[in-house]
Amino acid sequence: MLIKYQLKLLLILFFFMFINQSKADFFKDITPLIENNDFRLSYGVSVTDVNQDNKYEFVVTGFGFSNLALSYQNGKLININKDEIFDDVNRKTIGVAACDIDRDGFEEIYFLNTDTYSGEKKYSDRLIDNSRNGFIDLFEKEINKKNLNLTAGRSVVCVDRNGDGKYGIYVANYGGPTRYYELNTGQILDLAEKLKLNKITGGRAVVAGNILSGKTDIFAANERGKNFLYYNSDGFFQDIAEDYKVDDQYENGRGTVLSDILYRGRLDVVTSNWNGYHRAFVLEDNKFKDIATSTYNIPTRIRTVISADFDNDGYDEIFMNNIGEPNKLFKIKENGFFEEIAIQNAYESNGLGTGAAVADIDDDGILELLVSHGESGMQPLTMYKADIKTDFNYIRIKPTNKFGAPARGATVILNSNLRKHAKTIDAGSGYLCQMEPVAHYGLREGEKNISINVIWTNGLSETFNVNEVNKTIEIRQK
């Protein structure tokens, strides 16, 4: 038993020595903060308040391994889940997203299970609600069994299509019809056909937010077929991807995120392709134009893509998580220029990256980056944060809707003397994943006269002056 434990420990130490060579670097490696960080197969990562304590946890899916709820406690990241349904070790979970589907102010968690590559699968997905008696799977109720998702899928995203705080869940399936679930009078219904979302394709990544309509639109990056861009018209959707030149039909979509590339106060679409050209779509003359630079769009074995200000300098970075080849990091400078940043920590030349998410999990004003691994081999989780040597200032904006739940899909715009900078309250992105529901801004040197504009999911907006920095400001929808 002792020899087995020592061998396991040596394997873990070897993995981290091999994957990162720690020197002065953009990131510092804080992986040792993760307790019981075993070799495993993991995929999607979400950030939500699992136990309703007003703090966020990383939810990490397990592919034939336990789903985890990692909470920051006493300087460590520990798994606080003890519920068998949430753990779900016998199913193979790949995608995850959280949102409030029943308008009780707390988020439910959608676990997308995939036990086959494409088409029909054995085990359905789970829709987890935290009840008085612990977690329950709403799909296990007799009334919901006729609407189970028994098609292999990849990503999920939350959509407040009517702007009334009642979220539905878009499920990007592979080799079968797309699902769109909503809860109506206690029953989960698939409204995909009614909403004209039930296309059959190689579904991969999906994001939702204020892209064109002023409400919540949907962009889906697909494989072996055209991408979708669904325009929200009074809660119904029309695919305009071809008209707006984002269909990208000869590429195979992966990591996708909404980001304000030009710092002009509107969201653009950053989407990447498996061993294909990576895109940075910005709206220009009623069409999207790809402005990705030649160093940025180089094909990679891409999985998750994250847009965030890791080092709090007021400029977002793009983290590219690849599988079986090194990760990449770019800083988005003015005029949409992508400046590559050499990294050693988080480089992971032999990492089998499958998912990643960001959150200020320890509440120190610097984002943590959690990376999951798996698919072709078992590897532990890794975690990084920017190694900031100078003083910094930041603002974190946490919008909640009328029911007190995270306003996923809302847009936050920072206005100052130096920029207009839009961020989405993440409804699902990256690829299989979902970031914290907070707009995190590092402040630039000399930045002042700061105000915040929140565009809610119903298209209405509110403006707030910011008088204090270095804190999280919660804004409740009226």
Secondary structure, 3 states (H helix, E strand, C coil): CHHHHHHHHHHHHHHHHHHCCCCCCCEEECHHHECCCCCECEEEEEEECCCCCCCCEEEEEEECCCCEEEEEECCEEEECCCCHHHHCCCCEEEEEEEECCCCCCCCEEEEEECCCCCCECCCCCEEEEEECCEEEEHHHCHHHHHHCCCECEEEEEEECCCCCCCCEEEEEEEEEECEEEEEECCEEEECCCCCCCCCEEEEEEEEEECCCCCCCEEEEEEECCCCEEEEEECCEEEECCCCCCCCCCCCCEEEEEEECCCCECCCEEEEEEECCCCEEEEEECCEEEECCCCCCCCCECEEEEEEECCCCCCCCEEEEEEECCCCEEEEECHHHCEEECCCCCCCCCCCEEEEEEEECCCCCCCCEEEEEECCCCCECCEEEEECCCCCCCEEEEEEECCCCCECCCCEEEEECCCCEEEEECCCCECCCECCCCCEEEECCCCCCCCEEEEECCCCCEEEEECCCCCCEEEEECC
